[in-house]
Amino acid sequence: MDLSQKTVENVEYMIETIKDKLRVLNLGAIKPSHFDEEMYEELKEIYEMVQRKNSFSPNEMQALVEELGNLRKK
């Protein structure tokens, strides 16, 4: 997957990957449709950080979910 391109498909891929890695329980809380390409770089930074780690503390998970919430479309 070429994540250098700001596409809807890449946004969907990154969100789904982040959800899987964080094991988000409320799957409806984070949907790819909540995000657009305007926040692509910020979303990509979160995606890359999540990919580097194997596990997350509850505080880290909460912070990541909150940050994703801040990136949602208004």
mmCIF file of the N, C-alpha and C atoms, coordinates in Angstrom:
data_MODEL
# 
_entry.id   MODEL 
# 
loop_
_atom_site.group_PDB 
_atom_site.id 
_atom_site.type_symbol 
_atom_site.label_atom_id 
_atom_site.label_alt_id 
_atom_site.label_comp_id 
_atom_site.label_asym_id 
_atom_site.label_entity_id 
_atom_site.label_seq_id 
_atom_site.pdbx_PDB_ins_code 
_atom_site.Cartn_x 
_atom_site.Cartn_y 
_atom_site.Cartn_z 
_atom_site.occupancy 
_atom_site.B_iso_or_equiv 
_atom_site.pdbx_formal_charge 
_atom_site.auth_seq_id 
_atom_site.auth_comp_id 
_atom_site.auth_asym_id 
_atom_site.auth_atom_id 
_atom_site.pdbx_PDB_model_num 
ATOM 1   N N  . MET A 1 1  ? 0.844   -1.172 0.000  1.00 0.00 ? 1  MET A N  1 
ATOM 2   C CA . MET A 1 1  ? 0.000   0.000  0.000  1.00 0.00 ? 1  MET A CA 1 
ATOM 3   C C  . MET A 1 1  ? 0.891   1.236  0.000  1.00 0.00 ? 1  MET A C  1 
ATOM 4   N N  . ASP A 1 2  ? 0.612   2.171  -0.924 1.00 0.00 ? 2  ASP A N  1 
ATOM 5   C CA . ASP A 1 2  ? 1.386   3.403  -1.035 1.00 0.00 ? 2  ASP A CA 1 
ATOM 6   C C  . ASP A 1 2  ? 0.691   4.504  -0.242 1.00 0.00 ? 2  ASP A C  1 
ATOM 7   N N  . LEU A 1 3  ? 1.149   4.727  0.976  1.00 0.00 ? 3  LEU A N  1 
ATOM 8   C CA . LEU A 1 3  ? 0.512   5.706  1.848  1.00 0.00 ? 3  LEU A CA 1 
ATOM 9   C C  . LEU A 1 3  ? 1.005   7.131  1.604  1.00 0.00 ? 3  LEU A C  1 
ATOM 10  N N  . SER A 1 4  ? 1.826   7.325  0.578  1.00 0.00 ? 4  SER A N  1 
ATOM 11  C CA . SER A 1 4  ? 2.275   8.675  0.264  1.00 0.00 ? 4  SER A CA 1 
ATOM 12  C C  . SER A 1 4  ? 1.184   9.469  -0.450 1.00 0.00 ? 4  SER A C  1 
ATOM 13  N N  . GLN A 1 5  ? 0.161   8.788  -0.938 1.00 0.00 ? 5  GLN A N  1 
ATOM 14  C CA . GLN A 1 5  ? -0.947  9.437  -1.641 1.00 0.00 ? 5  GLN A CA 1 
ATOM 15  C C  . GLN A 1 5  ? -2.101  9.709  -0.687 1.00 0.00 ? 5  GLN A C  1 
ATOM 16  N N  . LYS A 1 6  ? -2.644  10.913 -0.741 1.00 0.00 ? 6  LYS A N  1 
ATOM 17  C CA . LYS A 1 6  ? -3.761  11.301 0.124  1.00 0.00 ? 6  LYS A CA 1 
ATOM 18  C C  . LYS A 1 6  ? -5.065  10.869 -0.528 1.00 0.00 ? 6  LYS A C  1 
ATOM 19  N N  . THR A 1 7  ? -5.434  9.597  -0.307 1.00 0.00 ? 7  THR A N  1 
ATOM 20  C CA . THR A 1 7  ? -6.663  9.078  -0.903 1.00 0.00 ? 7  THR A CA 1 
ATOM 21  C C  . THR A 1 7  ? -7.606  8.586  0.181  1.00 0.00 ? 7  THR A C  1 
ATOM 22  N N  . VAL A 1 8  ? -8.876  8.499  -0.179 1.00 0.00 ? 8  VAL A N  1 
ATOM 23  C CA . VAL A 1 8  ? -9.888  7.970  0.733  1.00 0.00 ? 8  VAL A CA 1 
ATOM 24  C C  . VAL A 1 8  ? -9.548  6.530  1.096  1.00 0.00 ? 8  VAL A C  1 
ATOM 25  N N  . GLU A 1 9  ? -9.064  5.770  0.139  1.00 0.00 ? 9  GLU A N  1 
ATOM 26  C CA . GLU A 1 9  ? -8.709  4.367  0.385  1.00 0.00 ? 9  GLU A CA 1 
ATOM 27  C C  . GLU A 1 9  ? -7.592  4.256  1.418  1.00 0.00 ? 9  GLU A C  1 
ATOM 28  N N  . ASN A 1 10 ? -6.606  5.139  1.337  1.00 0.00 ? 10 ASN A N  1 
ATOM 29  C CA . ASN A 1 10 ? -5.504  5.115  2.301  1.00 0.00 ? 10 ASN A CA 1 
ATOM 30  C C  . ASN A 1 10 ? -5.987  5.507  3.691  1.00 0.00 ? 10 ASN A C  1 
ATOM 31  N N  . VAL A 1 11 ? -6.892  6.492  3.758  1.00 0.00 ? 11 VAL A N  1 
ATOM 32  C CA . VAL A 1 11 ? -7.469  6.874  5.053  1.00 0.00 ? 11 VAL A CA 1 
ATOM 33  C C  . VAL A 1 11 ? -8.196  5.677  5.649  1.00 0.00 ? 11 VAL A C  1 
ATOM 34  N N  . GLU A 1 12 ? -9.008  4.996  4.839  1.00 0.00 ? 12 GLU A N  1 
ATOM 35  C CA . GLU A 1 12 ? -9.736  3.818  5.317  1.00 0.00 ? 12 GLU A CA 1 
ATOM 36  C C  . GLU A 1 12 ? -8.780  2.740  5.806  1.00 0.00 ? 12 GLU A C  1 
ATOM 37  N N  . TYR A 1 13 ? -7.730  2.481  5.039  1.00 0.00 ? 13 TYR A N  1 
ATOM 38  C CA . TYR A 1 13 ? -6.757  1.456  5.409  1.00 0.00 ? 13 TYR A CA 1 
ATOM 39  C C  . TYR A 1 13 ? -6.094  1.786  6.744  1.00 0.00 ? 13 TYR A C  1 
ATOM 40  N N  . MET A 1 14 ? -5.653  3.032  6.907  1.00 0.00 ? 14 MET A N  1 
ATOM 41  C CA . MET A 1 14 ? -4.967  3.412  8.141  1.00 0.00 ? 14 MET A CA 1 
ATOM 42  C C  . MET A 1 14 ? -5.898  3.327  9.344  1.00 0.00 ? 14 MET A C  1 
ATOM 43  N N  . ILE A 1 15 ? -7.136  3.795  9.203  1.00 0.00 ? 15 ILE A N  1 
ATOM 44  C CA . ILE A 1 15 ? -8.087  3.741  10.309 1.00 0.00 ? 15 ILE A CA 1 
ATOM 45  C C  . ILE A 1 15 ? -8.373  2.292  10.694 1.00 0.00 ? 15 ILE A C  1 
ATOM 46  N N  . GLU A 1 16 ? -8.613  1.444  9.723  1.00 0.00 ? 16 GLU A N  1 
ATOM 47  C CA . GLU A 1 16 ? -8.901  0.034  10.020 1.00 0.00 ? 16 GLU A CA 1 
ATOM 48  C C  . GLU A 1 16 ? -7.701  -0.643 10.673 1.00 0.00 ? 16 GLU A C  1 
ATOM 49  N N  . THR A 1 17 ? -6.506  -0.331 10.221 1.00 0.00 ? 17 THR A N  1 
ATOM 50  C CA . THR A 1 17 ? -5.293  -0.911 10.799 1.00 0.00 ? 17 THR A CA 1 
ATOM 51  C C  . THR A 1 17 ? -5.111  -0.444 12.241 1.00 0.00 ? 17 THR A C  1 
ATOM 52  N N  . ILE A 1 18 ? -5.328  0.847  12.483 1.00 0.00 ? 18 ILE A N  1 
ATOM 53  C CA . ILE A 1 18 ? -5.218  1.383  13.844 1.00 0.00 ? 18 ILE A CA 1 
ATOM 54  C C  . ILE A 1 18 ? -6.245  0.711  14.749 1.00 0.00 ? 18 ILE A C  1 
ATOM 55  N N  . LYS A 1 19 ? -7.471  0.580  14.289 1.00 0.00 ? 19 LYS A N  1 
ATOM 56  C CA . LYS A 1 19 ? -8.519  -0.064 15.090 1.00 0.00 ? 19 LYS A CA 1 
ATOM 57  C C  . LYS A 1 19 ? -8.144  -1.502 15.429 1.00 0.00 ? 19 LYS A C  1 
ATOM 58  N N  . ASP A 1 20 ? -7.629  -2.228 14.448 1.00 0.00 ? 20 ASP A N  1 
ATOM 59  C CA . ASP A 1 20 ? -7.232  -3.617 14.694 1.00 0.00 ? 20 ASP A CA 1 
ATOM 60  C C  . ASP A 1 20 ? -6.099  -3.696 15.705 1.00 0.00 ? 20 ASP A C  1 
ATOM 61  N N  . LYS A 1 21 ? -5.113  -2.840 15.547 1.00 0.00 ? 21 LYS A N  1 
ATOM 62  C CA . LYS A 1 21 ? -3.941  -2.883 16.422 1.00 0.00 ? 21 LYS A CA 1 
ATOM 63  C C  . LYS A 1 21 ? -4.296  -2.480 17.854 1.00 0.00 ? 21 LYS A C  1 
ATOM 64  N N  . LEU A 1 22 ? -5.198  -1.499 17.996 1.00 0.00 ? 22 LEU A N  1 
ATOM 65  C CA . LEU A 1 22 ? -5.598  -1.053 19.330 1.00 0.00 ? 22 LEU A CA 1 
ATOM 66  C C  . LEU A 1 22 ? -6.711  -1.909 19.921 1.00 0.00 ? 22 LEU A C  1 
ATOM 67  N N  . ARG A 1 23 ? -7.257  -2.784 19.103 1.00 0.00 ? 23 ARG A N  1 
ATOM 68  C CA . ARG A 1 23 ? -8.373  -3.642 19.521 1.00 0.00 ? 23 ARG A CA 1 
ATOM 69  C C  . ARG A 1 23 ? -9.522  -2.791 20.067 1.00 0.00 ? 23 ARG A C  1 
ATOM 70  N N  . VAL A 1 24 ? -9.925  -1.804 19.276 1.00 0.00 ? 24 VAL A N  1 
ATOM 71  C CA . VAL A 1 24 ? -11.009 -0.905 19.664 1.00 0.00 ? 24 VAL A CA 1 
ATOM 72  C C  . VAL A 1 24 ? -12.292 -1.720 19.812 1.00 0.00 ? 24 VAL A C  1 
ATOM 73  N N  . LEU A 1 25 ? -12.926 -1.613 20.982 1.00 0.00 ? 25 LEU A N  1 
ATOM 74  C CA . LEU A 1 25 ? -14.118 -2.395 21.258 1.00 0.00 ? 25 LEU A CA 1 
ATOM 75  C C  . LEU A 1 25 ? -15.359 -1.800 20.616 1.00 0.00 ? 25 LEU A C  1 
ATOM 76  N N  . ASN A 1 26 ? -15.489 -0.495 20.643 1.00 0.00 ? 26 ASN A N  1 
ATOM 77  C CA . ASN A 1 26 ? -16.646 0.156  20.052 1.00 0.00 ? 26 ASN A CA 1 
ATOM 78  C C  . ASN A 1 26 ? -16.299 0.513  18.611 1.00 0.00 ? 26 ASN A C  1 
ATOM 79  N N  . LEU A 1 27 ? -16.519 -0.421 17.706 1.00 0.00 ? 27 LEU A N  1 
ATOM 80  C CA . LEU A 1 27 ? -16.098 -0.250 16.322 1.00 0.00 ? 27 LEU A CA 1 
ATOM 81  C C  . LEU A 1 27 ? -16.813 0.910  15.637 1.00 0.00 ? 27 LEU A C  1 
ATOM 82  N N  . GLY A 1 28 ? -18.001 1.254  16.099 1.00 0.00 ? 28 GLY A N  1 
ATOM 83  C CA . GLY A 1 28 ? -18.732 2.364  15.513 1.00 0.00 ? 28 GLY A CA 1 
ATOM 84  C C  . GLY A 1 28 ? -18.171 3.717  15.903 1.00 0.00 ? 28 GLY A C  1 
ATOM 85  N N  . ALA A 1 29 ? -17.360 3.751  16.937 1.00 0.00 ? 29 ALA A N  1 
ATOM 86  C CA . ALA A 1 29 ? -16.812 5.019  17.424 1.00 0.00 ? 29 ALA A CA 1 
ATOM 87  C C  . ALA A 1 29 ? -15.778 5.601  16.463 1.00 0.00 ? 29 ALA A C  1 
ATOM 88  N N  . ILE A 1 30 ? -15.096 4.745  15.749 1.00 0.00 ? 30 ILE A N  1 
ATOM 89  C CA . ILE A 1 30 ? -14.065 5.203  14.814 1.00 0.00 ? 30 ILE A CA 1 
ATOM 90  C C  . ILE A 1 30 ? -14.362 4.589  13.456 1.00 0.00 ? 30 ILE A C  1 
ATOM 91  N N  . LYS A 1 31 ? -14.822 5.420  12.545 1.00 0.00 ? 31 LYS A N  1 
ATOM 92  C CA . LYS A 1 31 ? -15.120 4.960  11.193 1.00 0.00 ? 31 LYS A CA 1 
ATOM 93  C C  . LYS A 1 31 ? -14.290 5.764  10.202 1.00 0.00 ? 31 LYS A C  1 
ATOM 94  N N  . PRO A 1 32 ? -13.859 5.120  9.133  1.00 0.00 ? 32 PRO A N  1 
ATOM 95  C CA . PRO A 1 32 ? -13.105 5.863  8.117  1.00 0.00 ? 32 PRO A CA 1 
ATOM 96  C C  . PRO A 1 32 ? -13.870 7.065  7.575  1.00 0.00 ? 32 PRO A C  1 
ATOM 97  N N  . SER A 1 33 ? -15.183 6.996  7.526  1.00 0.00 ? 33 SER A N  1 
ATOM 98  C CA . SER A 1 33 ? -15.977 8.107  6.997  1.00 0.00 ? 33 SER A CA 1 
ATOM 99  C C  . SER A 1 33 ? -15.918 9.342  7.896  1.00 0.00 ? 33 SER A C  1 
ATOM 100 N N  . HIS A 1 34 ? -15.426 9.194  9.119  1.00 0.00 ? 34 HIS A N  1 
ATOM 101 C CA . HIS A 1 34 ? -15.288 10.327 10.036 1.00 0.00 ? 34 HIS A CA 1 
ATOM 102 C C  . HIS A 1 34 ? -14.072 11.194 9.712  1.00 0.00 ? 34 HIS A C  1 
ATOM 103 N N  . PHE A 1 35 ? -13.253 10.755 8.784  1.00 0.00 ? 35 PHE A N  1 
ATOM 104 C CA . PHE A 1 35 ? -11.992 11.437 8.487  1.00 0.00 ? 35 PHE A CA 1 
ATOM 105 C C  . PHE A 1 35 ? -11.927 11.805 7.012  1.00 0.00 ? 35 PHE A C  1 
ATOM 106 N N  . ASP A 1 36 ? -11.174 12.844 6.710  1.00 0.00 ? 36 ASP A N  1 
ATOM 107 C CA . ASP A 1 36 ? -10.957 13.197 5.314  1.00 0.00 ? 36 ASP A CA 1 
ATOM 108 C C  . ASP A 1 36 ? -9.475  13.472 5.077  1.00 0.00 ? 36 ASP A C  1 
ATOM 109 N N  . GLU A 1 37 ? -9.161  13.793 3.837  1.00 0.00 ? 37 GLU A N  1 
ATOM 110 C CA . GLU A 1 37 ? -7.753  13.954 3.471  1.00 0.00 ? 37 GLU A CA 1 
ATOM 111 C C  . GLU A 1 37 ? -7.107  15.196 4.080  1.00 0.00 ? 37 GLU A C  1 
ATOM 112 N N  . GLU A 1 38 ? -7.894  16.129 4.588  1.00 0.00 ? 38 GLU A N  1 
ATOM 113 C CA . GLU A 1 38 ? -7.317  17.336 5.172  1.00 0.00 ? 38 GLU A CA 1 
ATOM 114 C C  . GLU A 1 38 ? -6.440  17.015 6.382  1.00 0.00 ? 38 GLU A C  1 
ATOM 115 N N  . MET A 1 39 ? -6.777  15.985 7.116  1.00 0.00 ? 39 MET A N  1 
ATOM 116 C CA . MET A 1 39 ? -6.008  15.589 8.294  1.00 0.00 ? 39 MET A CA 1 
ATOM 117 C C  . MET A 1 39 ? -5.101  14.395 8.003  1.00 0.00 ? 39 MET A C  1 
ATOM 118 N N  . TYR A 1 40 ? -4.787  14.195 6.737  1.00 0.00 ? 40 TYR A N  1 
ATOM 119 C CA . TYR A 1 40 ? -4.054  13.007 6.311  1.00 0.00 ? 40 TYR A CA 1 
ATOM 120 C C  . TYR A 1 40 ? -2.704  12.868 7.005  1.00 0.00 ? 40 TYR A C  1 
ATOM 121 N N  . GLU A 1 41 ? -1.935  13.935 7.038  1.00 0.00 ? 41 GLU A N  1 
ATOM 122 C CA . GLU A 1 41 ? -0.585  13.852 7.619  1.00 0.00 ? 41 GLU A CA 1 
ATOM 123 C C  . GLU A 1 41 ? -0.639  13.502 9.101  1.00 0.00 ? 41 GLU A C  1 
ATOM 124 N N  . GLU A 1 42 ? -1.573  14.105 9.829  1.00 0.00 ? 42 GLU A N  1 
ATOM 125 C CA . GLU A 1 42 ? -1.715  13.814 11.254 1.00 0.00 ? 42 GLU A CA 1 
ATOM 126 C C  . GLU A 1 42 ? -2.138  12.355 11.464 1.00 0.00 ? 42 GLU A C  1 
ATOM 127 N N  . LEU A 1 43 ? -3.067  11.899 10.634 1.00 0.00 ? 43 LEU A N  1 
ATOM 128 C CA . LEU A 1 43 ? -3.517  10.509 10.718 1.00 0.00 ? 43 LEU A CA 1 
ATOM 129 C C  . LEU A 1 43 ? -2.377  9.547  10.392 1.00 0.00 ? 43 LEU A C  1 
ATOM 130 N N  . LYS A 1 44 ? -1.576  9.898  9.402  1.00 0.00 ? 44 LYS A N  1 
ATOM 131 C CA . LYS A 1 44 ? -0.448  9.048  9.020  1.00 0.00 ? 44 LYS A CA 1 
ATOM 132 C C  . LYS A 1 44 ? 0.571   8.960  10.149 1.00 0.00 ? 44 LYS A C  1 
ATOM 133 N N  . GLU A 1 45 ? 0.798   10.065 10.857 1.00 0.00 ? 45 GLU A N  1 
ATOM 134 C CA . GLU A 1 45 ? 1.728   10.048 11.995 1.00 0.00 ? 45 GLU A CA 1 
ATOM 135 C C  . GLU A 1 45 ? 1.227   9.092  13.077 1.00 0.00 ? 45 GLU A C  1 
ATOM 136 N N  . ILE A 1 46 ? -0.058  9.137  13.372 1.00 0.00 ? 46 ILE A N  1 
ATOM 137 C CA . ILE A 1 46 ? -0.633  8.222  14.367 1.00 0.00 ? 46 ILE A CA 1 
ATOM 138 C C  . ILE A 1 46 ? -0.495  6.785  13.882 1.00 0.00 ? 46 ILE A C  1 
ATOM 139 N N  . TYR A 1 47 ? -0.812  6.545  12.625 1.00 0.00 ? 47 TYR A N  1 
ATOM 140 C CA . TYR A 1 47 ? -0.701  5.204  12.039 1.00 0.00 ? 47 TYR A CA 1 
ATOM 141 C C  . TYR A 1 47 ? 0.723   4.677  12.175 1.00 0.00 ? 47 TYR A C  1 
ATOM 142 N N  . GLU A 1 48 ? 1.712   5.486  11.826 1.00 0.00 ? 48 GLU A N  1 
ATOM 143 C CA . GLU A 1 48 ? 3.110   5.046  11.884 1.00 0.00 ? 48 GLU A CA 1 
ATOM 144 C C  . GLU A 1 48 ? 3.540   4.759  13.316 1.00 0.00 ? 48 GLU A C  1 
ATOM 145 N N  . MET A 1 49 ? 3.101   5.573  14.266 1.00 0.00 ? 49 MET A N  1 
ATOM 146 C CA . MET A 1 49 ? 3.442   5.340  15.665 1.00 0.00 ? 49 MET A CA 1 
ATOM 147 C C  . MET A 1 49 ? 2.816   4.026  16.158 1.00 0.00 ? 49 MET A C  1 
ATOM 148 N N  . VAL A 1 50 ? 1.558   3.803  15.801 1.00 0.00 ? 50 VAL A N  1 
ATOM 149 C CA . VAL A 1 50 ? 0.867   2.576  16.208 1.00 0.00 ? 50 VAL A CA 1 
ATOM 150 C C  . VAL A 1 50 ? 1.565   1.360  15.614 1.00 0.00 ? 50 VAL A C  1 
ATOM 151 N N  . GLN A 1 51 ? 2.020   1.465  14.385 1.00 0.00 ? 51 GLN A N  1 
ATOM 152 C CA . GLN A 1 51 ? 2.692   0.344  13.730 1.00 0.00 ? 51 GLN A CA 1 
ATOM 153 C C  . GLN A 1 51 ? 4.022   0.001  14.388 1.00 0.00 ? 51 GLN A C  1 
ATOM 154 N N  . ARG A 1 52 ? 4.688   0.983  14.983 1.00 0.00 ? 52 ARG A N  1 
ATOM 155 C CA . ARG A 1 52 ? 5.998   0.743  15.607 1.00 0.00 ? 52 ARG A CA 1 
ATOM 156 C C  . ARG A 1 52 ? 5.909   -0.005 16.929 1.00 0.00 ? 52 ARG A C  1 
ATOM 157 N N  . LYS A 1 53 ? 4.760   0.070  17.595 1.00 0.00 ? 53 LYS A N  1 
ATOM 158 C CA . LYS A 1 53 ? 4.639   -0.529 18.927 1.00 0.00 ? 53 LYS A CA 1 
ATOM 159 C C  . LYS A 1 53 ? 3.885   -1.857 18.865 1.00 0.00 ? 53 LYS A C  1 
ATOM 160 N N  . ASN A 1 54 ? 4.256   -2.757 19.763 1.00 0.00 ? 54 ASN A N  1 
ATOM 161 C CA . ASN A 1 54 ? 3.586   -4.055 19.836 1.00 0.00 ? 54 ASN A CA 1 
ATOM 162 C C  . ASN A 1 54 ? 2.442   -4.074 20.832 1.00 0.00 ? 54 ASN A C  1 
ATOM 163 N N  . SER A 1 55 ? 2.519   -3.222 21.837 1.00 0.00 ? 55 SER A N  1 
ATOM 164 C CA . SER A 1 55 ? 1.452   -3.178 22.840 1.00 0.00 ? 55 SER A CA 1 
ATOM 165 C C  . SER A 1 55 ? 1.315   -1.753 23.357 1.00 0.00 ? 55 SER A C  1 
ATOM 166 N N  . PHE A 1 56 ? 0.162   -1.495 23.982 1.00 0.00 ? 56 PHE A N  1 
ATOM 167 C CA . PHE A 1 56 ? -0.145  -0.154 24.457 1.00 0.00 ? 56 PHE A CA 1 
ATOM 168 C C  . PHE A 1 56 ? -0.721  -0.227 25.857 1.00 0.00 ? 56 PHE A C  1 
ATOM 169 N N  . SER A 1 57 ? -0.337  0.725  26.676 1.00 0.00 ? 57 SER A N  1 
ATOM 170 C CA . SER A 1 57 ? -0.930  0.825  28.006 1.00 0.00 ? 57 SER A CA 1 
ATOM 171 C C  . SER A 1 57 ? -2.340  1.398  27.853 1.00 0.00 ? 57 SER A C  1 
ATOM 172 N N  . PRO A 1 58 ? -3.186  1.218  28.852 1.00 0.00 ? 58 PRO A N  1 
ATOM 173 C CA . PRO A 1 58 ? -4.524  1.820  28.780 1.00 0.00 ? 58 PRO A CA 1 
ATOM 174 C C  . PRO A 1 58 ? -4.470  3.339  28.567 1.00 0.00 ? 58 PRO A C  1 
ATOM 175 N N  . ASN A 1 59 ? -3.515  4.004  29.207 1.00 0.00 ? 59 ASN A N  1 
ATOM 176 C CA . ASN A 1 59 ? -3.378  5.453  29.031 1.00 0.00 ? 59 ASN A CA 1 
ATOM 177 C C  . ASN A 1 59 ? -2.990  5.820  27.602 1.00 0.00 ? 59 ASN A C  1 
ATOM 178 N N  . GLU A 1 60 ? -2.087  5.036  27.015 1.00 0.00 ? 60 GLU A N  1 
ATOM 179 C CA . GLU A 1 60 ? -1.692  5.283  25.629 1.00 0.00 ? 60 GLU A CA 1 
ATOM 180 C C  . GLU A 1 60 ? -2.874  5.073  24.686 1.00 0.00 ? 60 GLU A C  1 
ATOM 181 N N  . MET A 1 61 ? -3.620  4.015  24.922 1.00 0.00 ? 61 MET A N  1 
ATOM 182 C CA . MET A 1 61 ? -4.783  3.741  24.076 1.00 0.00 ? 61 MET A CA 1 
ATOM 183 C C  . MET A 1 61 ? -5.792  4.879  24.174 1.00 0.00 ? 61 MET A C  1 
ATOM 184 N N  . GLN A 1 62 ? -6.041  5.348  25.382 1.00 0.00 ? 62 GLN A N  1 
ATOM 185 C CA . GLN A 1 62 ? -6.987  6.440  25.575 1.00 0.00 ? 62 GLN A CA 1 
ATOM 186 C C  . GLN A 1 62 ? -6.502  7.699  24.856 1.00 0.00 ? 62 GLN A C  1 
ATOM 187 N N  . ALA A 1 63 ? -5.221  7.998  24.971 1.00 0.00 ? 63 ALA A N  1 
ATOM 188 C CA . ALA A 1 63 ? -4.662  9.181  24.318 1.00 0.00 ? 63 ALA A CA 1 
ATOM 189 C C  . ALA A 1 63 ? -4.776  9.080  22.797 1.00 0.00 ? 63 ALA A C  1 
ATOM 190 N N  . LEU A 1 64 ? -4.516  7.902  22.257 1.00 0.00 ? 64 LEU A N  1 
ATOM 191 C CA . LEU A 1 64 ? -4.616  7.712  20.808 1.00 0.00 ? 64 LEU A CA 1 
ATOM 192 C C  . LEU A 1 64 ? -6.052  7.871  20.322 1.00 0.00 ? 64 LEU A C  1 
ATOM 193 N N  . VAL A 1 65 ? -6.991  7.284  21.038 1.00 0.00 ? 65 VAL A N  1 
ATOM 194 C CA . VAL A 1 65 ? -8.399  7.396  20.657 1.00 0.00 ? 65 VAL A CA 1 
ATOM 195 C C  . VAL A 1 65 ? -8.860  8.847  20.758 1.00 0.00 ? 65 VAL A C  1 
ATOM 196 N N  . GLU A 1 66 ? -8.414  9.556  21.791 1.00 0.00 ? 66 GLU A N  1 
ATOM 197 C CA . GLU A 1 66 ? -8.759  10.972 21.924 1.00 0.00 ? 66 GLU A CA 1 
ATOM 198 C C  . GLU A 1 66 ? -8.180  11.780 20.771 1.00 0.00 ? 66 GLU A C  1 
ATOM 199 N N  . GLU A 1 67 ? -6.957  11.478 20.397 1.00 0.00 ? 67 GLU A N  1 
ATOM 200 C CA . GLU A 1 67 ? -6.341  12.199 19.283 1.00 0.00 ? 67 GLU A CA 1 
ATOM 201 C C  . GLU A 1 67 ? -7.078  11.918 17.976 1.00 0.00 ? 67 GLU A C  1 
ATOM 202 N N  . LEU A 1 68 ? -7.481  10.683 17.771 1.00 0.00 ? 68 LEU A N  1 
ATOM 203 C CA . LEU A 1 68 ? -8.280  10.370 16.584 1.00 0.00 ? 68 LEU A CA 1 
ATOM 204 C C  . LEU A 1 68 ? -9.601  11.149 16.622 1.00 0.00 ? 68 LEU A C  1 
ATOM 205 N N  . GLY A 1 69 ? -10.179 11.261 17.790 1.00 0.00 ? 69 GLY A N  1 
ATOM 206 C CA . GLY A 1 69 ? -11.402 12.041 17.943 1.00 0.00 ? 69 GLY A CA 1 
ATOM 207 C C  . GLY A 1 69 ? -11.198 13.497 17.571 1.00 0.00 ? 69 GLY A C  1 
ATOM 208 N N  . ASN A 1 70 ? -10.033 14.035 17.901 1.00 0.00 ? 70 ASN A N  1 
ATOM 209 C CA . ASN A 1 70 ? -9.723  15.425 17.559 1.00 0.00 ? 70 ASN A CA 1 
ATOM 210 C C  . ASN A 1 70 ? -9.562  15.624 16.050 1.00 0.00 ? 70 ASN A C  1 
ATOM 211 N N  . LEU A 1 71 ? -9.224  14.555 15.336 1.00 0.00 ? 71 LEU A N  1 
ATOM 212 C CA . LEU A 1 71 ? -9.012  14.652 13.881 1.00 0.00 ? 71 LEU A CA 1 
ATOM 213 C C  . LEU A 1 71 ? -10.300 14.459 13.083 1.00 0.00 ? 71 LEU A C  1 
ATOM 214 N N  . ARG A 1 72 ? -11.355 14.044 13.752 1.00 0.00 ? 72 ARG A N  1 
ATOM 215 C CA . ARG A 1 72 ? -12.617 13.785 13.039 1.00 0.00 ? 72 ARG A CA 1 
ATOM 216 C C  . ARG A 1 72 ? -13.140 15.031 12.355 1.00 0.00 ? 72 ARG A C  1 
ATOM 217 N N  . LYS A 1 73 ? -13.872 14.817 11.258 1.00 0.00 ? 73 LYS A N  1 
ATOM 218 C CA . LYS A 1 73 ? -14.519 15.928 10.562 1.00 0.00 ? 73 LYS A CA 1 
ATOM 219 C C  . LYS A 1 73 ? -15.475 16.626 11.510 1.00 0.00 ? 73 LYS A C  1 
ATOM 220 N N  . LYS A 1 74 ? -15.561 17.913 11.373 1.00 0.00 ? 74 LYS A N  1 
ATOM 221 C CA . LYS A 1 74 ? -16.490 18.686 12.215 1.00 0.00 ? 74 LYS A CA 1 
ATOM 222 C C  . LYS A 1 74 ? -17.846 18.764 11.558 1.00 0.00 ? 74 LYS A C  1 
# 
